[in-house]
Amino acid sequence: MAYTLDNLRTDIRNYTEVDDSVLSNTVLDTIIKNTENKIYREADSDDNRFYATSQLVTGNRYVTIPADLRFIRYAQLKNSAGDQVFLEKKDTSYMAAYYDTPGTQSGFPKYYANWDAEFWVVAPTPDSTYEITLAYVKQPISITNTTTPTAAPAATAGTYVSNKYQDLLLYGCLVEAYGYLKGPADMLQYYMQSYQKALQSYAIEQQGRRRRDEYQDGVIRTPLKSPSP
């Protein structure tokens, strides 16, 4: 069964045998968001991949980071011939050594680097409004987010994790819940082990099977022990 916010809250209370006088909606929403963030940090997911296209500003080497960005996967520029060219990732110290006149427009950028929490930087400084495509991992919408119109469907229809990986989300929430309740150590350990097993299978699917091609990589096979006759 796919989880919505309401039935996830209900299951957490049922599993812990604690009612809403202790595990209020506010407390549970914090537990759920902490669990979602832990899952997103521990395993890469195709659902979180996103692409944004914009224009560089002539004479300005700074590029605004999208508000929902967690980290950049790669960046591409379209040159004057219309070809997509990958930028090379460098440190900001390298950028300073490579191009020490950042306020002067110079040419087609070759490198990019993280600058701070709001901007990343390219070098050389662009001499035209080149089209840039940024591939990045975004901050997913939480199933608890019901405050904005764009996020409202998450509470009723669920999220990618709550719809497809219910065990992972539930076990992660139960680990957080038992920690909050200072519950029995054996139960906390049990759900921690259950969460780790669910996380491992989730990671294998997301970072392994979903990124294989049967024609090119072959069908996954399990080696079988065959005793000598």
C-alpha positions in Angstrom: 0.0 0.0 0.0 1.3 3.4 -0.9 1.7 5.8 2.0 -0.1 9.1 2.3 0.7 11.4 5.2 -2.3 10.3 7.2 -1.8 6.6 7.0 2.0 6.9 7.5 1.2 8.8 10.8 -1.3 6.1 11.7 1.2 3.2 11.1 3.9 4.9 13.1 1.5 5.2 16.1 0.3 1.7 15.7 3.8 0.2 15.5 5.0 2.1 18.6 1.7 1.7 20.4 1.6 5.4 21.3 -1.3 7.7 20.6 -1.4 11.3 19.3 -1.2 12.7 22.9 2.6 11.8 22.7 3.2 11.5 19.0 1.4 14.5 17.8 1.2 15.5 14.1 3.9 18.1 14.7 6.2 15.6 16.3 5.6 13.0 13.6 6.1 15.5 10.8 9.6 16.3 12.1 10.3 12.5 12.4 9.2 11.9 8.8 11.1 14.9 7.4 14.3 13.8 9.3 13.8 10.3 7.8 13.3 11.6 4.3 16.4 13.7 4.4 18.4 10.8 5.8 17.3 8.6 2.9 18.1 11.3 0.3 21.6 11.7 1.7 22.4 8.0 2.0 21.3 6.8 -1.4 21.2 8.5 -4.8 17.9 8.3 -6.5 16.9 9.0 -10.2 13.8 10.7 -8.9 15.9 13.6 -7.5 17.7 14.3 -10.8 16.8 17.6 -12.3 17.8 19.8 -15.2 17.7 23.6 -15.5 18.5 25.8 -18.5 19.3 29.5 -18.4 21.6 32.1 -20.0 24.9 33.4 -18.7 25.3 37.1 -18.4 27.9 38.8 -20.5 30.8 40.0 -18.3 29.4 38.2 -15.2 31.1 35.0 -14.1 28.6 34.2 -11.3 25.7 31.9 -11.8 22.8 31.7 -9.3 22.3 28.3 -7.7 18.7 27.0 -8.0 16.8 27.2 -4.7 16.2 23.4 -4.6 19.7 22.4 -5.4 21.6 19.9 -3.2 24.6 19.3 -5.4 25.6 19.8 -9.1 26.1 16.7 -11.2 27.5 18.4 -14.3 27.2 21.6 -16.4 27.0 22.2 -20.1 27.3 25.2 -22.3 26.0 25.7 -25.8 28.7 27.3 -28.0 28.2 29.7 -31.0 28.0 26.6 -33.3 25.1 25.2 -31.2 27.2 22.3 -29.8 26.9 21.3 -26.2 30.2 21.5 -24.4 30.8 20.1 -20.9 32.5 22.4 -18.3 35.3 21.0 -16.1 34.8 21.1 -12.3 37.6 22.9 -10.5 38.3 24.5 -7.1 37.9 28.2 -6.7 41.7 28.5 -6.0 42.3 27.0 -9.4 39.9 29.5 -11.0 41.8 32.4 -9.4 45.1 31.2 -10.8 43.7 30.4 -14.2 41.9 33.7 -14.8 42.9 36.6 -12.5 40.8 39.3 -14.1 37.3 38.1 -13.3 35.6 41.4 -14.0 36.6 41.4 -17.6 34.7 39.5 -20.3 37.1 37.1 -22.0 35.5 34.3 -23.9 33.8 30.9 -23.8 33.9 29.5 -20.3 35.8 26.3 -19.8 35.6 25.6 -16.0 33.2 26.0 -13.2 33.4 25.8 -9.4 31.3 26.1 -6.3 31.6 29.6 -4.9 29.3 29.8 -1.9 25.7 28.8 -0.8 24.1 31.1 -3.4 26.4 31.1 -6.4 28.8 29.1 -8.5 31.4 30.6 -10.8 32.7 30.0 -14.3 36.0 30.9 -16.0 36.9 32.7 -18.2 34.2 35.3 -17.7 31.7 34.9 -20.6 31.8 37.2 -23.5 28.2 36.4 -24.6 24.9 35.1 -23.2 25.7 31.4 -23.7 22.9 29.0 -22.9 23.8 26.8 -19.9 22.3 23.6 -18.8 22.8 22.5 -15.2 22.2 18.9 -14.2 21.8 18.6 -10.4 20.2 16.7 -7.6 17.3 18.6 -6.2 15.7 18.7 -2.7 12.6 16.5 -3.1 9.2 17.6 -1.8 8.4 16.1 1.6 5.2 14.2 2.1 4.6 16.5 5.1 4.6 19.6 2.9 1.0 20.7 2.5 1.5 24.5 2.7 2.1 25.4 -1.0 -0.1 24.6 -4.0 2.8 22.8 -5.8 3.5 20.6 -2.8 -0.1 19.9 -1.8 -0.4 16.7 -4.0 2.4 15.1 -2.0 0.3 14.8 1.1 -2.6 13.2 -0.7 -0.9 11.2 -3.4 2.4 10.5 -1.7 5.9 10.9 -2.9 8.3 8.7 -4.9 9.6 7.0 -1.7 6.3 6.7 0.0 4.6 5.2 -3.1 7.3 2.7 -4.1 9.5 2.1 -1.0 7.0 2.0 1.9 9.1 -0.3 4.1 12.2 2.0 3.8 10.2 5.0 4.9 8.3 3.3 7.7 11.4 1.6 9.2 13.3 4.8 9.0 10.5 6.7 10.8 10.3 4.0 13.5 14.0 4.3 14.2 13.5 8.1 14.7 10.3 7.5 16.7 11.9 5.0 19.1 14.8 7.4 19.6 12.4 10.1 20.4 10.4 7.9 22.8 13.5 6.5 24.4 12.0 3.1 23.7 13.4 -0.4 24.3 16.9 -0.8 23.0 16.0 -4.2 21.4 13.2 -2.6 19.4 15.3 0.3 18.3 18.0 -2.2 17.2 15.4 -4.3 15.3 14.1 -1.4 13.3 17.6 -0.1 12.7 18.5 -3.4 11.1 15.3 -3.5 9.2 16.0 0.1 7.9 19.5 -0.8 6.9 18.3 -3.8 4.9 15.6 -1.8 3.2 18.1 1.0 2.4 20.6 -1.5 0.9 17.9 -3.0 -1.4 16.8 0.6 -2.3 20.4 1.6 -3.2 21.0 -1.6 -5.2 17.9 -0.8 -7.3 18.5 2.9 -7.7 22.2 2.9 -8.2 22.5 -0.5 -9.8 19.6 -2.1 -11.6 18.0 1.1 -12.8 21.3 2.1 -14.4 22.0 -1.1 -16.2 21.0 -2.1 -19.7 20.2 -5.7 -20.3 21.4 -5.6 -23.9 24.7 -3.9 -23.1 25.4 -5.2 -19.6 23.7 -8.6 -19.7 21.1 -10.1 -17.4 22.1 -10.1 -13.8 23.0 -13.7 -12.8 23.5 -15.2 -9.4 26.5 -17.7 -9.4 25.4 -21.2 -8.3 27.7 -23.6 -6.5 28.0 -26.8 -8.5 29.8 -29.6 -6.6 32.1 -31.8 -8.6 30.5 -35.2 -9.5 
